[in-house]
Amino acid sequence: MDLSRSAGLALTRGLSSSPASTSAAAADKNAEAAAGGATPPAYVTKEYLDNVRFRIFGTHIGNGLRSGRKVLRKNLIGDKVMAWYPQTEAYGKPHQGDKLWEDPDLFVAKDRLERYQRRGKGPPKKGAGKRASRKK
């Protein structure tokens, strides 16, 4: 540490108050500010420590109120959710507009319904259910 810098630090700490050292301290302070370094204040405050902590560790300087920062720092999960469900285009109904296409699922359901109706176990006609046959 050179002599002019130590004189500047002594001035900021209140150890020297001569006019010559004041101008040297101001010049040293300007040179240090231009170089990017910051001199610590005469006494260390909580704000100064928070700023230093933010520059070193990247922590958040807050006022103690709820801000939602914790939620926003989490990784986004949209891609994982979308990967869970199958692609609708590949597994959907690509032949929906085709009039000649017969859906195999619909064919199986109609066949099952016909079998039930032959045995008398199919659904009742509209308006002929158990509830409609009751008297008021």
N, C-alpha and C positions, 0 to 999 in steps of 0.2 A: 504494500500500500504506500503510495507516494505521499509526500508531505502536504501538498495542497488538498488532497482528498481527506487526510486525517484532520486538517484544519476545518474542512467543510463539515465533517461528521461531528467535530467538537462543537461547532457553532449550532448545529441542529440539536445537540443535546444540552445546549445552554452553558458550555464550559468557557467559551470565549466570546467577547463582545466588542473587539476592536474593529474599527472601520476597515482596516486593511484586510483582515481575515473575512470580513463580511463580503467584500467584493470578490475575494478569491473563492469564497463558499458559493456565491451566486453563479460565478463562472463554472465552478465544478458541478453545480446542480444542473445548469443548462447543458453542459457537455454530457452528463450522465443521462439526462432526460432524452437527449438526441440519440444516445447509444441504446436506449431501450430499457435501461435499468431504472428502478425506482428506489429512492432512498427511504428508509423507514422513518416514520414520524418520531417526534420527540418522545412520545409515549405511545405504546401500541394499543389500538382500540379494537373492539370486536369487529368493526367493519373492515379494518385493515387486515385482520387475520382471516376473515371470510374471503376477501379478495385474493389473498395469497393462497388460501386453500383451494379456491376455485381455479386459479392459474395452474397449480401443481396437480391436483387430483381431478379437476373437472366437476366438482360437486356443485349442487344447486344452492344459490344464495336466496333463501326465501324469507318470508315474514311470519311463518308459523301458521298461515291460513291454508285451507285445503285448496289445492290447485289442479289436481288430476294428473300431475306430472308422473306419478308412479305408474298409472295405467298407460299413459302415452309412451313410456319408455319400454314397455313390454313388446316382444316380437309380435308381428302381425300373424294371425292364424288363418287368414282367408284361404290361402293356398292349400293348407292341410284339410280344411273343411271341404273344399271343392274336390280334392283328391279322394275323399272318403266316398262320395256318391258317384255312381257310374255316369258315363257320358250319355246324355239324353239323345243326341243325334244318332249315335251308333246303335243304341239299344231301344230306340223309340219306335214309332210306327212310320217307317219310311214309305209304305205303300198306302198311306191313308187316302190320298186323292185318287187312287187307281180303282175304277169300278169293277174290274175283273178280278181283283185280288180278294181272296177269302182269308180272313184272319183265322189261323189255326186255333187260337184260344177261344174265339167266338164260336167256332165250329164245335169244339169240345163242350162248351157250355150249353149250346142248343141241343146237342145229342143227349146230354145228361137230363135236361129239362123234359125232353120227349120220353125218355125212359120213366121218369117220375110220374108224368101225366098218364102213361099207359097203366101204371099200377094204381093210379088214383091218389098219388101223394104230392101232386104238383101244387103250386100256389093257387088260391081261389081267384075267381074272376073279380074284376074291380067292383067294389060295392057289395060283394057277397061274402065278406069275411065274417069271423066270429062276432066282432063288435057290431056289425051292421044288423045281424040277425037278432040281437037282444032288443027287448021292448024298453021303451022309455019309462 
